[in-house]
């Protein structure tokens, strides 16, 4: 029996072709509210390839296996029942105890440690308990599917009950910092262009809407006129982002620069209605 997962671009991914089964059992997703023994991996984006989907699922399965091993001494202490929502890229994993090393009443604790651990990595607080080096590197691998020049994936989330742990490129930087290595990743920042400077090479400062911090952006001379025209306006900059050890952005080597339209020049409802009437 195969399970098909719809993508936004109307393509389909056969779950039997993208998951390394191991100790897994695959079934259709229960439409009722998931219980406390269920983790849901949600991958969202406009163009999710089968390769990225496969890489993300397998990395996530490796993370939970390593945490189970650290807590019980064996990866086989838990059996995972995998179910797929055919309407979105959601994969639910229900944990079942199959060993005295992890009795049923301890299963919710295992899932809580997994989700909280991913949240701690994303925040860059410290290495989470029960996350060995392999688990950390696999969490980094999961985050890496959202990294790339093409914006194929918007978000990666791990849900349990009402709690949500997000996995972004910050996880890349934070895992690297745990191992004492510098981190870079392709990404974008949107905000108001507030400063233009030539000190240390042509650069601009953009006030990031998400972090509410000022971000230095190194830009090529070729787009100077575009930069001057965008002063004090809302822009989007994309390129290679360098991160501080705590996961905050250090600077961006800009490769793509975009000026957002002035809200005052956008057509209002009456203008749009008039356009449609003329088209008729």
Backbone as CSV, one residue per row, in Angstrom:
resi,resn,N_x,N_y,N_z,CA_x,CA_y,CA_z,C_x,C_y,C_z
1,UNK,0.849,-1.192,0.000,0.000,0.000,0.000,0.878,1.232,0.000
2,UNK,0.630,2.157,-0.892,1.457,3.369,-0.971,0.663,4.572,-0.513
3,UNK,1.385,5.579,-0.032,0.765,6.806,0.445,1.363,7.967,-0.307
4,UNK,0.518,8.799,-0.888,0.979,9.918,-1.685,0.797,11.207,-0.913
5,UNK,1.814,12.070,-0.988,1.785,13.340,-0.278,1.790,14.461,-1.290
6,UNK,0.759,15.294,-1.302,0.667,16.393,-2.253,1.633,17.498,-1.896
7,UNK,2.255,18.086,-2.899,3.085,19.268,-2.714,2.313,20.458,-3.254
8,UNK,2.748,21.660,-2.912,2.062,22.861,-3.383,2.108,22.994,-4.898
9,UNK,3.181,22.463,-5.490,3.299,22.600,-6.937,2.577,21.476,-7.661
10,UNK,1.670,20.791,-6.936,0.794,19.731,-7.437,1.549,18.465,-7.783
11,UNK,2.859,18.407,-7.513,3.582,17.161,-7.700,3.245,16.198,-6.587
12,UNK,3.664,14.943,-6.729,3.377,13.963,-5.695,4.639,13.207,-5.326
13,UNK,4.732,12.853,-4.073,5.885,12.099,-3.578,5.377,10.792,-3.005
14,UNK,5.888,9.671,-3.460,5.506,8.372,-2.933,6.304,8.100,-1.669
15,UNK,5.595,7.987,-0.550,6.276,7.857,0.735,7.127,6.597,0.777
16,UNK,6.744,5.547,0.023,7.522,4.316,0.037,8.871,4.493,-0.637
17,UNK,9.013,5.536,-1.418,10.272,5.771,-2.112,11.198,6.714,-1.368
18,UNK,10.711,7.351,-0.307,11.528,8.372,0.335,11.907,8.063,1.773
19,UNK,11.330,7.046,2.366,11.639,6.735,3.763,12.405,5.420,3.845
20,UNK,13.509,5.422,4.588,14.198,4.186,4.914,13.455,3.558,6.097
21,UNK,12.757,2.447,5.874,11.814,1.953,6.856,12.430,1.532,8.177
22,UNK,13.434,0.637,8.166,13.985,0.177,9.427,12.907,-0.470,10.283
23,UNK,12.715,0.053,11.527,11.726,-0.496,12.451,10.416,0.286,12.361
24,UNK,10.017,0.693,11.146,8.846,1.538,11.004,7.664,0.766,10.437
25,UNK,6.481,1.199,10.824,5.250,0.691,10.234,4.500,1.900,9.688
26,UNK,4.078,1.841,8.414,3.458,2.987,7.762,1.967,2.781,7.630
27,UNK,1.188,3.803,7.980,-0.261,3.743,7.864,-0.774,5.118,7.501
28,UNK,-2.073,5.278,7.285,-2.642,6.587,6.964,-2.839,7.381,8.242
29,UNK,-2.765,8.730,8.134,-2.814,9.578,9.323,-4.219,9.640,9.896
30,UNK,-4.316,9.514,11.211,-5.583,9.657,11.917,-5.985,11.123,11.917
31,UNK,-7.210,11.401,11.520,-7.665,12.794,11.438,-8.020,13.369,12.801
32,UNK,-8.099,12.532,13.852,-8.402,13.020,15.186,-7.173,13.685,15.796
33,UNK,-7.387,14.368,16.922,-6.287,15.038,17.610,-5.235,14.028,18.038
34,UNK,-3.958,14.202,17.629,-2.911,13.248,18.000,-2.730,13.194,19.512
35,UNK,-2.364,12.018,20.013,-2.175,11.841,21.444,-0.795,12.268,21.897
36,UNK,-0.493,12.084,23.192,0.794,12.531,23.756,1.989,11.716,23.269
37,UNK,1.738,10.577,22.621,2.834,9.738,22.141,3.126,9.968,20.658
38,UNK,2.677,11.091,20.121,2.820,11.356,18.689,3.636,12.629,18.458
39,UNK,4.645,12.529,17.602,5.383,13.679,17.090,5.004,13.872,15.627
40,UNK,4.804,15.118,15.203,4.469,15.405,13.808,5.560,16.271,13.199
41,UNK,6.161,15.773,12.131,7.134,16.550,11.363,6.399,17.205,10.211
42,UNK,6.472,18.526,10.143,5.764,19.282,9.106,6.769,20.081,8.281
43,UNK,6.776,19.829,6.980,7.656,20.531,6.056,6.785,21.294,5.074
44,UNK,6.997,22.608,4.988,6.128,23.446,4.157,6.966,24.290,3.212
45,UNK,6.505,24.447,1.995,7.234,25.264,1.025,6.642,25.140,-0.357
46,UNK,7.000,26.064,-1.259,6.420,26.093,-2.601,6.950,25.019,-3.533
47,UNK,8.134,24.480,-3.267,8.727,23.514,-4.192,9.635,22.562,-3.426
48,UNK,9.028,21.529,-2.843,9.763,20.572,-2.031,10.073,19.350,-2.885
49,UNK,11.332,19.131,-3.150,11.716,18.002,-3.987,11.696,16.707,-3.181
50,UNK,11.602,15.582,-3.901,11.620,14.281,-3.234,12.923,14.075,-2.473
51,UNK,14.035,14.568,-3.025,15.332,14.406,-2.360,15.371,15.132,-1.025
52,UNK,14.855,16.368,-1.004,14.842,17.131,0.248,13.891,16.491,1.263
53,UNK,12.750,16.023,0.780,11.781,15.370,1.658,12.403,14.121,2.279
54,UNK,13.058,13.316,1.460,13.717,12.106,1.941,14.793,12.438,2.966
55,UNK,15.618,13.431,2.639,16.706,13.818,3.527,16.166,14.314,4.863
56,UNK,15.098,15.102,4.822,14.525,15.636,6.053,13.945,14.557,6.946
57,UNK,13.166,13.643,6.351,12.551,12.584,7.145,13.615,11.670,7.749
58,UNK,14.564,11.248,6.937,15.585,10.334,7.438,16.441,10.975,8.530
59,UNK,16.746,12.277,8.382,17.514,12.970,9.421,16.718,13.037,10.720
60,UNK,15.419,13.304,10.612,14.574,13.385,11.803,14.471,12.023,12.492
61,UNK,14.312,10.971,11.700,14.260,9.623,12.280,15.563,9.284,12.999
62,UNK,16.679,9.712,12.438,17.974,9.465,13.084,18.075,10.225,14.404
63,UNK,17.549,11.456,14.443,17.561,12.240,15.684,16.816,11.494,16.779
64,UNK,15.578,11.063,16.481,14.775,10.430,17.536,15.357,9.073,17.936
65,UNK,15.956,8.363,16.987,16.599,7.087,17.338,17.759,7.298,18.310
66,UNK,18.562,8.335,18.072,19.715,8.595,18.940,19.279,9.005,20.340
67,UNK,18.218,9.808,20.433,17.726,10.219,21.748,17.177,9.008,22.504
68,UNK,16.421,8.154,21.787,15.909,6.929,22.410,17.073,6.071,22.917
69,UNK,18.130,5.947,22.118,19.292,5.151,22.514,19.947,5.719,23.766
70,UNK,20.075,7.047,23.848,20.708,7.669,25.010,19.869,7.496,26.272
71,UNK,18.534,7.459,26.107,17.658,7.362,27.273,17.457,5.921,27.730
72,UNK,17.573,4.959,26.789,17.259,3.579,27.144,18.411,2.608,26.956
73,UNK,19.407,2.993,26.163,20.503,2.095,25.851,20.301,1.309,24.573
74,UNK,19.132,1.498,23.920,18.846,0.757,22.695,17.900,1.549,21.806
75,UNK,18.230,1.618,20.506,17.330,2.272,19.549,16.029,1.482,19.379
76,UNK,16.079,0.184,19.676,14.929,-0.690,19.437,13.957,-0.730,20.603
77,UNK,14.150,0.153,21.588,13.236,0.177,22.729,11.882,0.767,22.362
78,UNK,11.829,1.470,21.227,10.594,2.106,20.774,10.332,1.710,19.331
79,UNK,9.076,1.397,19.039,8.654,1.177,17.661,7.857,2.404,17.222
80,UNK,8.154,2.890,16.012,7.500,4.094,15.513,6.478,3.734,14.441
81,UNK,5.238,4.148,14.671,4.170,3.966,13.683,4.069,5.263,12.887
82,UNK,4.416,5.203,11.611,4.466,6.397,10.763,3.177,6.525,9.984
83,UNK,2.556,7.683,10.037,1.362,7.948,9.236,1.539,9.254,8.482
84,UNK,0.882,9.356,7.333,1.079,10.478,6.431,-0.248,11.149,6.137
85,UNK,-0.261,12.472,6.219,-1.423,13.262,5.827,-1.318,13.525,4.334
86,UNK,-2.252,13.021,3.562,-2.185,13.140,2.112,-2.480,14.544,1.609
87,UNK,-2.813,15.476,2.490,-3.116,16.826,2.052,-1.985,17.808,2.246
88,UNK,-0.935,17.395,2.944,0.204,18.290,3.156,1.408,17.428,3.521
89,UNK,2.569,18.059,3.616,3.767,17.303,3.977,3.865,17.199,5.490
90,UNK,2.993,16.389,6.060,2.985,16.120,7.492,3.188,14.628,7.707
91,UNK,4.173,14.297,8.509,4.448,12.900,8.841,4.329,12.752,10.346
92,UNK,3.402,11.914,10.787,3.200,11.687,12.217,3.901,10.407,12.630
93,UNK,4.582,10.448,13.773,5.277,9.276,14.301,4.746,8.990,15.700
94,UNK,4.065,7.867,15.827,3.527,7.451,17.121,4.477,6.444,17.759
95,UNK,4.895,6.737,18.977,5.860,5.880,19.676,5.138,4.807,20.483
96,UNK,5.622,3.578,20.366,5.092,2.471,21.142,6.242,1.748,21.849
97,UNK,6.061,1.494,23.113,7.087,0.792,23.885,7.127,-0.683,23.494
98,UNK,8.330,-1.185,23.234,8.507,-2.612,22.921,9.604,-3.225,23.796
99,UNK,9.994,-2.505,24.848,11.057,-2.991,25.715,10.851,-2.486,27.144
100,UNK,11.272,-3.298,28.106,11.191,-2.883,29.508,12.122,-1.712,29.804
101,UNK,13.087,-1.488,28.897,14.027,-0.386,29.097,13.315,0.967,29.019
102,UNK,12.221,1.008,28.257,11.392,2.212,28.182,9.936,1.793,28.311
103,UNK,9.423,1.695,29.523,8.023,1.289,29.712,7.059,2.324,29.145
104,UNK,5.813,1.935,28.885,4.844,2.834,28.242,4.687,4.185,28.916
105,UNK,4.729,4.223,30.246,4.501,5.491,30.930,5.650,6.485,30.736
106,UNK,6.811,6.007,30.219,7.939,6.904,29.987,8.004,7.420,28.541
107,UNK,7.163,6.892,27.669,7.181,7.314,26.264,6.910,8.815,26.102
108,UNK,5.892,9.391,26.778,5.688,10.841,26.642,6.905,11.661,27.063
109,UNK,7.668,11.155,28.032,8.878,11.868,28.473,9.917,11.881,27.360
110,UNK,10.046,10.753,26.648,10.994,10.669,25.536,10.645,11.713,24.470
111,UNK,9.356,11.779,24.103,8.935,12.722,23.061,9.127,14.169,23.506
112,UNK,8.899,14.405,24.800,9.111,15.751,25.332,10.577,16.142,25.242
113,UNK,11.487,15.197,25.544,12.927,15.477,25.461,13.345,15.765,24.018
114,UNK,12.752,15.040,23.066,13.091,15.253,21.656,12.668,16.644,21.217
115,UNK,11.415,17.004,21.483,10.924,18.307,21.038,11.619,19.454,21.770
116,UNK,11.761,19.330,23.072,12.445,20.381,23.830,13.899,20.516,23.394
117,UNK,14.523,19.388,23.056,15.913,19.427,22.605,16.058,20.194,21.306
118,UNK,15.158,19.954,20.366,15.204,20.692,19.098,14.983,22.186,19.334
119,UNK,14.104,22.508,20.273,13.853,23.919,20.612,15.091,24.556,21.224
120,UNK,15.780,23.833,22.092,16.997,24.357,22.724,18.100,24.587,21.693
121,UNK,18.223,23.672,20.735,19.230,23.847,19.686,18.920,25.089,18.868
122,UNK,17.651,25.250,18.494,17.250,26.414,17.687,17.537,27.718,18.420
123,UNK,17.340,27.732,19.732,17.578,28.943,20.526,19.052,29.125,20.861
124,UNK,19.863,28.087,20.666,21.287,28.202,20.940,21.620,28.302,22.409
125,UNK,20.742,27.794,23.275,20.947,27.918,24.721,22.135,27.071,25.188
126,UNK,22.051,25.768,24.939,23.116,24.837,25.308,22.787,23.494,24.673
127,UNK,23.733,22.577,24.764,23.461,21.240,24.236,22.350,20.600,25.063
128,UNK,21.313,20.119,24.395,20.204,19.529,25.154,20.570,18.151,25.702
129,UNK,19.966,17.751,26.801,20.238,16.416,27.355,19.774,15.326,26.399
130,UNK,20.511,14.235,26.375,20.235,13.045,25.563,20.491,13.249,24.072
131,UNK,20.963,14.417,23.663,21.344,14.645,22.276,22.854,14.439,22.163
132,UNK,23.263,13.251,21.705,24.688,12.994,21.508,25.163,13.698,20.235
133,UNK,26.427,13.534,19.906,26.976,14.238,18.740,26.247,13.862,17.452
134,UNK,25.898,12.588,17.322,25.184,12.154,16.116,23.823,12.818,16.027
135,UNK,23.100,12.890,17.145,21.788,13.538,17.146,21.903,15.010,16.770
136,UNK,22.940,15.689,17.288,23.146,17.099,16.956,23.415,17.279,15.465
137,UNK,24.264,16.418,14.909,24.599,16.530,13.492,23.399,16.193,12.611
138,UNK,22.559,15.268,13.057,21.364,14.937,12.286,20.323,16.055,12.376
139,UNK,20.260,16.756,13.520,19.393,17.929,13.621,19.876,19.010,12.663
140,UNK,21.180,19.144,12.545,21.753,20.093,11.579,21.397,19.690,10.152
141,UNK,21.444,18.389,9.877,21.106,17.892,8.542,19.635,18.182,8.222
142,UNK,18.769,18.020,9.211,17.351,18.349,9.015,17.198,19.823,8.662
143,UNK,17.890,20.692,9.393,17.802,22.136,9.130,18.371,22.494,7.768
144,UNK,19.331,21.710,7.289,20.027,22.052,6.047,19.126,21.972,4.825
145,UNK,17.989,21.247,4.908,17.131,21.153,3.730,16.430,22.479,3.446
146,UNK,16.412,23.371,4.446,15.823,24.702,4.237,16.855,25.702,3.755
147,UNK,18.099,25.266,3.590,19.189,26.150,3.190,19.453,26.001,1.700
148,UNK,19.491,27.110,0.976,19.761,27.047,-0.455,19.378,28.346,-1.136
149,UNK,19.929,28.558,-2.316,19.670,29.801,-3.035,18.225,29.882,-3.504
150,UNK,17.639,28.725,-3.825,16.232,28.707,-4.192,15.399,28.497,-2.938
151,UNK,14.383,29.316,-2.817,13.542,29.212,-1.629,12.502,28.112,-1.854
152,UNK,12.910,26.864,-1.619,12.033,25.726,-1.844,11.238,25.366,-0.600
153,UNK,11.808,25.632,0.568,11.165,25.263,1.821,11.022,26.496,2.709
154,UNK,9.799,26.758,3.146,9.533,27.925,3.991,9.731,27.624,5.471
155,UNK,9.342,26.425,5.893,9.417,26.135,7.324,9.498,24.635,7.586
156,UNK,10.145,24.308,8.699,10.195,22.944,9.223,9.752,23.032,10.679
157,UNK,8.746,22.246,11.050,8.219,22.295,12.411,8.050,20.881,12.950
158,UNK,8.245,20.755,14.250,7.968,19.505,14.942,6.902,19.811,15.984
159,UNK,5.749,19.167,15.841,4.608,19.439,16.717,4.352,18.270,17.675
160,UNK,3.927,18.628,18.861,3.454,17.636,19.830,2.443,18.324,20.730
161,UNK,1.223,17.777,20.768,0.128,18.432,21.470,-0.005,19.863,20.964
162,UNK,0.083,20.838,21.832,-0.038,22.245,21.423,1.316,22.909,21.230
163,UNK,2.404,22.156,21.435,3.738,22.735,21.375,4.334,22.587,19.975
164,UNK,5.096,23.619,19.554,5.725,23.616,18.233,7.201,23.980,18.384
165,UNK,8.083,23.150,17.845,9.513,23.456,17.773,9.858,23.732,16.321
166,UNK,10.416,24.904,16.041,10.799,25.260,14.684,12.254,24.898,14.448
167,UNK,12.547,24.487,13.225,13.913,24.153,12.834,14.273,25.022,11.638
168,UNK,15.195,25.970,11.836,15.581,26.908,10.779,17.103,26.869,10.599
169,UNK,17.607,27.790,9.776,19.055,27.858,9.572,19.793,28.261,10.846
170,UNK,19.073,28.753,11.857,19.723,29.023,13.142,20.246,27.729,13.767
171,UNK,19.536,26.647,13.521,19.999,25.357,14.029,21.342,24.995,13.410
172,UNK,21.524,25.317,12.119,22.818,25.095,11.476,23.929,25.797,12.245
173,UNK,23.718,27.086,12.490,24.735,27.892,13.165,24.976,27.422,14.590
174,UNK,23.904,27.080,15.291,24.048,26.714,16.699,24.734,25.366,16.881
175,UNK,24.431,24.409,16.023,25.125,23.125,16.101,26.610,23.328,15.820
176,UNK,26.915,24.154,14.814,28.321,24.440,14.517,29.012,25.071,15.728
177,UNK,28.299,25.955,16.417,28.897,26.608,17.588,29.138,25.594,18.716
178,UNK,28.263,24.587,18.840,28.479,23.552,19.847,29.787,22.799,19.592
179,UNK,30.122,22.654,18.294,31.342,21.948,17.921,32.520,22.897,17.711
180,UNK,32.287,24.199,17.958,33.363,25.171,17.855,33.741,25.547,16.441
181,UNK,32.797,25.446,15.490,33.077,25.817,14.106,32.199,26.979,13.691
182,UNK,32.710,27.800,12.747,31.934,28.930,12.230,30.848,28.413,11.305
183,UNK,29.790,29.208,11.128,28.673,28.754,10.306,28.239,29.820,9.325
184,UNK,27.916,29.377,8.127,27.315,30.240,7.116,26.156,29.490,6.484
185,UNK,25.207,30.226,5.953,24.069,29.620,5.272,23.450,30.653,4.352
186,UNK,22.870,30.187,3.260,22.167,31.080,2.359,20.836,31.461,2.994
187,UNK,20.463,32.736,2.910,19.196,33.162,3.477,18.816,34.561,3.048
188,UNK,17.705,35.043,3.588,17.165,36.357,3.223,16.786,37.139,4.464
189,UNK,16.833,38.447,4.338,16.392,39.357,5.395,15.526,40.430,4.746
190,UNK,14.429,40.760,5.394,13.551,41.820,4.913,13.448,42.906,5.973
191,UNK,13.453,44.158,5.524,13.329,45.265,6.463,13.622,46.603,5.807
192,UNK,13.767,47.617,6.626,13.977,48.985,6.135,15.458,49.282,5.969
193,UNK,15.835,49.781,4.796,17.221,50.169,4.539,17.466,51.496,5.251
194,UNK,18.272,51.466,6.309,18.409,52.644,7.161,19.751,53.362,7.024
195,UNK,20.818,52.634,6.598,22.150,53.250,6.518,22.846,52.783,5.240
196,UNK,23.546,53.725,4.581,24.418,53.419,3.448,25.816,53.924,3.799
197,UNK,26.834,53.071,3.664,28.180,53.443,4.073,29.215,52.895,3.095
198,UNK,30.370,53.595,3.028,31.497,53.130,2.229,32.652,52.636,3.100
199,UNK,32.502,52.742,4.400,33.574,52.334,5.314,33.725,50.816,5.282
200,UNK,34.927,50.346,4.938,35.157,48.910,4.841,34.510,48.297,3.620
201,UNK,34.321,49.111,2.573,33.638,48.619,1.380,32.176,49.012,1.418
202,UNK,31.539,49.063,0.259,30.142,49.485,0.193,29.266,48.523,0.992
203,UNK,28.509,49.074,1.927,27.621,48.244,2.740,26.397,49.034,3.144
204,UNK,25.348,48.330,3.463,24.117,48.953,3.930,23.714,48.289,5.246
205,UNK,22.839,48.945,5.964,22.284,48.374,7.187,20.779,48.270,7.029
206,UNK,20.265,47.069,7.252,18.831,46.812,7.137,18.290,46.439,8.513
207,UNK,17.183,47.076,8.882,16.541,46.731,10.148,15.667,45.504,9.929
208,UNK,16.098,44.369,10.492,15.429,43.088,10.276,14.092,43.046,11.018
209,UNK,13.018,42.769,10.279,11.687,42.724,10.877,11.538,41.579,11.882
210,UNK,12.209,40.461,11.628,12.031,39.275,12.464,12.793,39.397,13.776
211,UNK,14.100,39.659,13.696,14.926,39.726,14.906,14.868,41.099,15.588
212,UNK,14.329,42.098,14.861,14.276,43.477,15.348,15.677,43.984,15.669
213,UNK,16.625,43.636,14.795,18.009,44.071,14.942,18.504,44.651,13.619
214,UNK,19.561,45.486,13.706,20.170,46.062,12.512,21.217,45.088,11.964
215,UNK,21.102,44.773,10.676,21.964,43.784,10.035,22.838,44.471,8.986
216,UNK,24.156,44.252,9.103,25.083,44.773,8.097,25.035,43.888,6.861
217,UNK,24.950,44.543,5.686,24.877,43.820,4.422,25.946,44.373,3.476
218,UNK,26.877,43.543,3.074,27.917,43.947,2.125,27.390,43.779,0.707
219,UNK,27.429,44.855,-0.073,26.771,44.856,-1.379,27.771,45.208,-2.481
220,UNK,27.556,44.734,-3.708,28.454,45.053,-4.829,28.218,46.474,-5.347
221,UNK,29.269,47.095,-5.866,29.191,48.467,-6.383,28.188,48.588,-7.533
222,UNK,27.986,47.501,-8.261,27.127,47.557,-9.439,25.686,47.949,-9.128
223,UNK,25.248,47.741,-7.887,23.846,48.059,-7.577,23.728,49.330,-6.735
224,UNK,24.751,50.192,-6.784,24.742,51.410,-5.977,23.516,52.273,-6.270
225,UNK,23.180,52.451,-7.551,22.029,53.289,-7.897,20.740,52.714,-7.317
226,UNK,20.593,51.391,-7.365,19.403,50.760,-6.786,19.350,50.979,-5.279
227,UNK,20.516,50.944,-4.655,20.573,51.144,-3.205,20.175,52.571,-2.835
228,UNK,20.709,53.531,-3.568,20.385,54.934,-3.290,18.886,55.185,-3.466
229,UNK,18.306,54.554,-4.481,16.871,54.728,-4.722,16.019,54.065,-3.635
230,UNK,16.607,53.101,-2.921,15.849,52.352,-1.915,16.061,52.878,-0.499
231,UNK,16.821,53.964,-0.337,17.118,54.481,0.996,15.843,54.794,1.765
232,UNK,15.788,54.307,2.999,14.660,54.474,3.907,13.391,53.759,3.430
233,UNK,13.564,52.814,2.532,12.422,52.045,2.038,12.592,50.572,2.427
234,UNK,11.536,49.838,2.240,11.532,48.434,2.612,12.157,47.603,1.497
235,UNK,13.120,46.733,1.879,13.849,45.945,0.886,13.967,44.492,1.349
236,UNK,14.386,43.641,0.410,14.740,42.261,0.704,16.151,42.023,0.188
237,UNK,17.013,41.472,1.028,18.384,41.141,0.626,18.609,39.652,0.840
238,UNK,19.262,39.008,-0.132,19.547,37.577,-0.040,21.013,37.327,-0.349
239,UNK,21.573,36.335,0.281,22.967,35.982,0.054,23.480,35.074,1.144
240,UNK,24.791,34.953,1.216,25.405,34.096,2.234,25.435,34.828,3.573
241,UNK,24.792,34.244,4.569,24.707,34.845,5.900,25.761,34.215,6.815
242,UNK,26.511,35.057,7.505,27.435,34.572,8.536,26.789,34.784,9.896
243,UNK,26.933,33.779,10.762,26.286,33.819,12.064,27.304,33.908,13.195
244,UNK,26.898,34.600,14.261,27.652,34.555,15.500,27.421,33.191,16.162
245,UNK,28.269,32.800,17.122,28.086,31.502,17.783,26.721,31.311,18.433
246,UNK,26.060,32.407,18.849,24.745,32.271,19.477,23.608,32.166,18.472
247,UNK,23.941,32.171,17.151,22.921,32.031,16.130,22.440,33.337,15.538
248,UNK,22.817,34.479,16.132,22.439,35.770,15.555,23.219,36.028,14.268
249,UNK,22.631,36.823,13.385,23.277,37.137,12.110,24.412,38.132,12.331
250,UNK,25.591,37.824,11.761,26.724,38.741,11.819,26.683,39.708,10.640
251,UNK,26.612,39.187,9.426,26.480,40.023,8.235,26.035,39.163,7.060
252,UNK,25.758,39.829,5.935,25.295,39.137,4.732,26.112,39.616,3.540
253,UNK,26.596,38.675,2.739,27.225,39.007,1.456,26.108,38.976,0.410
254,UNK,25.604,40.153,0.060,24.375,40.249,-0.742,24.630,39.862,-2.199
255,UNK,23.761,38.996,-2.700,23.783,38.625,-4.110,22.499,39.042,-4.816
256,UNK,21.403,39.093,-4.066,20.120,39.531,-4.623,19.569,40.683,-3.789
257,UNK,19.131,41.735,-4.472,18.610,42.925,-3.798,17.274,43.277,-4.448
258,UNK,16.262,43.496,-3.609,14.924,43.794,-4.143,14.279,44.909,-3.341
259,UNK,13.730,45.874,-4.040,12.981,46.970,-3.418,11.502,46.631,-3.457
260,UNK,10.862,46.686,-2.295,9.427,46.417,-2.257,8.659,47.632,-2.776
261,UNK,7.501,47.407,-3.397,6.692,48.529,-3.879,6.253,49.435,-2.735
262,UNK,6.132,50.718,-3.027,5.628,51.680,-2.053,4.150,51.382,-1.810
263,UNK,3.753,51.144,-0.549,2.342,50.833,-0.276,1.390,51.909,-0.773
264,UNK,1.869,53.166,-0.813,1.001,54.266,-1.253,0.727,54.242,-2.750
265,UNK,1.580,53.502,-3.489,1.393,53.449,-4.938,0.644,52.208,-5.384
266,UNK,0.366,51.297,-4.457,-0.364,50.093,-4.826,-1.829,50.433,-5.076
267,UNK,-2.467,49.794,-6.052,-3.876,50.088,-6.345,-4.768,49.642,-5.205
268,UNK,-5.793,50.456,-4.897,-6.739,50.051,-3.867,-7.846,49.209,-4.492
269,UNK,-8.836,48.850,-3.695,-9.884,47.952,-4.167,-10.661,48.558,-5.327
270,UNK,-10.976,49.866,-5.229,-11.739,50.496,-6.295,-10.960,50.514,-7.604
271,UNK,-9.640,50.752,-7.525,-8.816,50.727,-8.725,-8.827,49.343,-9.362
272,UNK,-8.673,48.319,-8.520,-8.672,46.963,-9.040,-10.022,46.609,-9.659
273,UNK,-11.104,47.046,-9.006,-12.437,46.765,-9.518,-12.630,47.423,-10.882
274,UNK,-12.084,48.663,-10.993,-12.179,49.363,-12.270,-11.389,48.651,-13.364
275,UNK,-10.229,48.115,-12.991,-9.438,47.377,-13.973,-10.192,46.181,-14.510
276,UNK,-10.890,45.463,-13.599,-11.621,44.297,-14.030,-12.811,44.677,-14.915
277,UNK,-13.447,45.795,-14.599,-14.582,46.234,-15.419,-14.119,46.605,-16.826
278,UNK,-12.940,47.280,-16.905,-12.417,47.632,-18.225,-12.052,46.378,-18.998
279,UNK,-11.525,45.385,-18.270,-11.137,44.143,-18.956,-12.335,43.432,-19.549
280,UNK,-13.503,43.604,-18.900,-14.701,42.987,-19.418,-15.147,43.658,-20.735
